[in-house]
Amino acid sequence: MRFLVLVGDRHPFQEAMLDRVDEFEGVSYEELLQIRRGMWSGPGTSYALHLAKLGHEVHDVYPTNAILQAAWARDHGGRSRDWRRRLHLGIERAVWRLKDGPLERVRRSIAPRLPWRRGFAPWLHEALDRQIRTYRPDVIWTDTWGPLLMGLLRGARTHFRMLTAYVGLPVASADDLAGVDLALAPAEGIVESIRALGVRCELARHAVPDGLMAAGPEMARDLPLSFVGALSPSHHTRMELLTALSEAFDLKVWGHGVEYLPADSSLRRCWMGTVWGRGAYDILRRSRVTINCHIDGIGSDVGNMRLFEATGARACLVTDWKPNLQRIFEPDQEVAAYRSAAECREWVGRLLGDEQERARIAEAGAQRAFSQHTYRHRAEEFVAVLRRYL
């Protein structure tokens, strides 16, 4: 089969490339693509890698990454209206160079208001349209979907056979997935909610990121207790739990959303900054114990990425118990599962005081993760699902 994998690119990874934009002048698209793949973020890159290893023709594209898309358009003869790409990158570069200087506050105010960060720049729209027409995939896999992108894909419908969308959270309406032939979701409850909207949906769990599969030598476990992830109004339970843990243990927290914490929150003194990709994986590889708590409103199922990132990093994971956990990891054998904040505190104290038990659970979790929950497994499962629909 021929696949086009559309990877939603978060701003931190685009900004990491903007940091080096001057040295990228004239660099080929393929070279830039390899640099971006090496940052290891999200499932799309891993799906593309393993679908290719299974013998399929695969092209992975980052539709909102202006540096990559400009290079692709240049290398594929897209010279017309080149000024729009140059203007786009010029403005991004100028705003980025304000970083960490006296005008940093101005940069933070301007950057989110750039028109293409609130929508889809016309030239990016045209570049993706040309990629679809050039590659003519049997299947498009995407983890980024909004009204503008979905409208483009519907307009290019004659150039591919099937559109699959990776959906990490419940959606409010079938209109959000208009044009999607098959949705993929990481937890049973999300699958059921999407099917209830009349949209076909199959289970596709997250997996151990390839950035962890390719990690270097074992790192010293110098962090007793960590949390890596988001803080926001949608994570009220998580913030309450972490606050309670911060008052009892030497907790270190990495992630975005610290501005949502009360000014006097004990979590503020635990916050170490934001990390993404390999930086986040290295925090987990340094952690003896790490915490997981799913987003509010997810329902009665576990299934977030941290389950697989933490176990793949061989950290001992303490995670919230839900009925489907045992389908993924054996509670209290491969991960430590809590049903309340008090039980979580008890688990953390016990594991930090018993290195033998901590190491045993961490290793059992890693063995389960690597034997059943890699993106090689997910790619094989995805192809098997597609054969039922195509």
N, C-alpha and C positions, 0 to 999 in steps of 0.2 A: 504494500500500500504506500501511497505518497501522502505525507503529513506536512501541514503548515502549523507550527506551534507559535501562538501569539502570547508573549510573556509580558504581563503588566509590570512596568518598571517603577519602583518606588523612587521618590525624589532623592533620598540619600545616595542611591547608586548612580543616578544621573549626575549628582553633584560630585561624586567621587571621580567621575570621568571629566567633569568640567574642571576639576583641580589640575588635570593634565592636558587640557584642551590645546594648549600651544604646541605640545610635542606630538599631538595627533594630526596636525596639519599635513595632508597628503598621504596619511597612512591608509592602507587598503581597508575595505569593509571587513574582509575575512580576518585580518589581524585585529581590528577593533572588536569584532565579535568574540574572538578568543579571549581578549582581555575582560570583556563583560561576563562571559561564561565563567571565568575564573573567580568572580566575586561570589558565586554560589548563593543565589537568593531565590526562594520560591520553588514550587514543583515543576514549573514549565521547563526550565533548563534541564532538569533531571529526566523528565519524560522524553524530551528531545534526544538526549544522549542515549537512553536505553532503547528507545524505539529504533534508533539507528543501529545499535548493537544487535538488535534482533533481525537486521537485514532490510529494514524499510528505508525508503528515501524520505529524509526529514530536513526541513528548513525551519530554523527557529528565528523569530523576528521579535524585536522590542518596539512596538508601534509608537510609543510616546518618547522614545529616546532620540532626541534630536541629533546627537552626534552620530549615532549608528545609522539612522535613517538618511541623514544627509550624505554619509559616505556611500550607502547603498545606491542612492539616486545618482550620485556622481559616477560611481563605477559601472552603472548600468545605463549610461547615456542620458541621464536626466538633466540636461543643461538648461532647458527652458525655465524661465522664472527663477533662476538660481539665486537672484537677489533676495528672495523671501527666506531661503534657508540661511543665507549669510547674515541677514538682519536678525533673524531669530537667535542664531548662535552668538552674534555680536552682543545682543542685549543680555542674554544669559551670562555671557562671559563678564560683561561689565558689572552686572549685579553681583555675580559670584566673587569678584575681586574686592568687594566691600567687606567680605567675610573677616571677622575677628579684628577689624579695624575700628576707628572711632565712629564709623557710620554703620556698624553692625546692626543696630536697632532699626535703622532705615532699611537695610537689606531685608531684614526679617519681615518688615511691613510690606515692602515692594514685591518680593518674590512670589508669595501666594496669589498676588493680584495680576501677575502676568497673564494675559488672555489665554494662552495655550495651556496654562496650568489649571484653568477652570473649564477647559473644553478641549477641542481637538483641532490643532492648527490646520488650515486648508492644505498646506503643502505636505504635512504628515499624512493627512487623509489620502491625498493623491499618491504618495509613495506606497502606502499599504495597498491601495487599489491595484497599482502596477505589480506589486509583489504577488498578489493573488492571481492576477492574470498571467504572470510569468511562470509561476510554479504550478498552477492548476491542480491543487491537491485533491485527493479523494476525501480527506478528512481535515478539517480545521479544529484544533484544540485551542481553547483560549481560557485564561483565568482573568481576563480583563473584559468587561462588558458594560457599556453605558449606551444611552440613546444614540449618540453620534456614531459610535463604532458599530453598534448593531444595525443602524441604518445603512452604513457602508456595506456591511456583510450581506444584508438583504439585497442591495443593489448589484452585488457581484455574484449572486446566487448561481448563475449559469456556469461559473468557473470552478465550482467545487461540488462534491456530492453530499457531504454531511457536515453539520456544524455541531461541535460538542463544547459545552461551557462548564468550567469547573466552578462550583458555587459553594463557598465556604460557610455561609450563614443562610437562614431562611429568608425567602423573598416574600414581598407583600402581595404581589400580583403576577399572574401569568404574563401580563404585558411586559414585565421586566425581562422576560426570556423569549419575547416574540422572535420567531425565526430560528430558535434553537431546536435542533432535532433530538438531542440527547443531553440532559444535564448530568453532571457527575458531582457527588457530594460526599464529604468525609465521615458522616455519621448517619446512622439509621433514621433518626428523627427528622433530619433535614431531607433525606430521601423521601420519606413519607409525606412531609409537608409540601414538597414540590410536586409529587404525584397527585396530591389532592387538588392542585391547581390545574390538573389536566396535562401536565408536561411530563414526558418520559424522563425517568431519572434512575441512575444506578449508583451503587455504593462504590466509592473510590477513596479509600483511606489515605491519609498522609503517610509519609515514610521517612526513614533515616535520610537526611540530606547527603548528597554526594560529596559535599564539602567536608563532612565528617568521615565518610568512607575513605576519602583521600587524605585524611589528616596525618600529620607527621608523628614523631615519637610521643609517647605518653608524657603528659605535663604533670608537674607537681600539683598535688591537691592542696593548695594553700588557701582556698576559700572554704571555710566551714559550712556556710549556708548562703545560698544565692537565690535570686529571682531575676529572670531575664524576660521582659515582655512589656506590654502596654499597661498604662494606667489611664483611666478615663471614666466618665459617668456611666459607661456601659459595663464597668468592672467594679461596681460598688462592693460586691462580696469579696472580690480579690483584695481591694484596698483595705477593707476591714480586717481581713485575715493577715495580710502583711504587716499592718500596724500592730496587731497583737503579737506577732512573731518578733517584730523589731524591738518590742519592749522587754522581751525575754532572752533574745539571742543576738549574736553578732551577725546580723543580716546585712547583706550587700545587695542593692537593687540597681539594675541597669534597664533602661527603657525610656520611651517618650511618654509625656503626659504628666510630668511632675507639677506642671502649673495647675492641675486639677486638685492637688492636695491642699488642705487647709494650711495656713501659714505656720501654725504651731504643731503640725503633724510630726510625729517622731520618725516617719518615713523619710522626711526631707534630709535628715542627717545620714540616712542609709543610701541615698541616691548617689550613684557614681557616674552618671551620664548616660548617653545613648550609644548603643552598639548595634551593628547590623552584620549579616553574613558571617564571614570567618571570625570576625571579632566576637560575635555572640557565641559561636561554637567554642571558641577558646575559653570564654568564661565558664561554660558548662564543663569543659574538659579539666578546668582547674577546681571545680566544685566537688566537695565531699557529698553534700546534700543539696538538692535544688527543689524548689517549690513549683507546683502547677496548680492553677485554679481557673476553671473555664469561665468564659464570658457570661454575664447574666443573660438570661433569656434563651440559652442554648437548649434548654429542656433536660430530658433525662438521659442524655447520651454524652459520653466523652468522645474525643476525636480530634483535638487540636494538634498543631504541629509540635508543640513542646513535649508531648508524650514521646515522640520519636527522636527529637533532637537530644533530649536529656538522656534517654537510655542509650542512644547511639554514641553519646559522649562518655558513656560509662560512669555518669554521675548516679548517685542513689536518688531516685525520684520519689518525692512525696506528693501525691496527687489526689484530687477529690474523687471520691467513689461515686460511680453511677452504675446502673444495672448492666450496661453493655461492656464495662471495663474488662471483665473476665474473657470476653471474646478476643481481646487484643493482648492484654498482659494478665498474668495470674496475680490477683491482689494479695499483698503481704508476702509474696514469694519473689516476684519479679519487679514489682513496684510496691511502695507503702501507700495504702489507701486510707483516707480519713473521711469521716462523715460529719465532722463538726470542727470548729476552730480549736476546741479543747483537745480533741483527738489528734489534730495536726500538731499542736504543741507537744503533746505526749510523744508522738512518733519522732519529731525532730530531736527532742531531748534524749530519747532512747538511742537513736542512731548516732548522734554525735558522741554519746558515751560508750558505744559498743562498736569499735572499728571492724570487728569480725563480722557482725551481722550486717553492718552498712556495706562492706565490701561484697558479702555474699549476695545481697539483693541487687546491688549495682551490676555485678557480673551476670547474674541470672537474667536481668532485664536486657543487658546488652546482647546476650546470646539469643534471646527471643527476637529482639529487634533485627539482628543481622540474619537470622535464619528465616524470618517470615515477613519482615516489614522493610524491605529496601525498594528503591524505585525500579530495580530489575523485576521484582515481583509485581509491582503496580503496572509496569508497561505490559507484561505478559497478560495480566488480568484485563487490562484495557483492550488489547487486541482481541482477546476471547469474547469480550462484550460486543465489540464492533462487528465481529463475524455473525452475531445473532441479528444485527440490524441492517447490515449492508446487503 
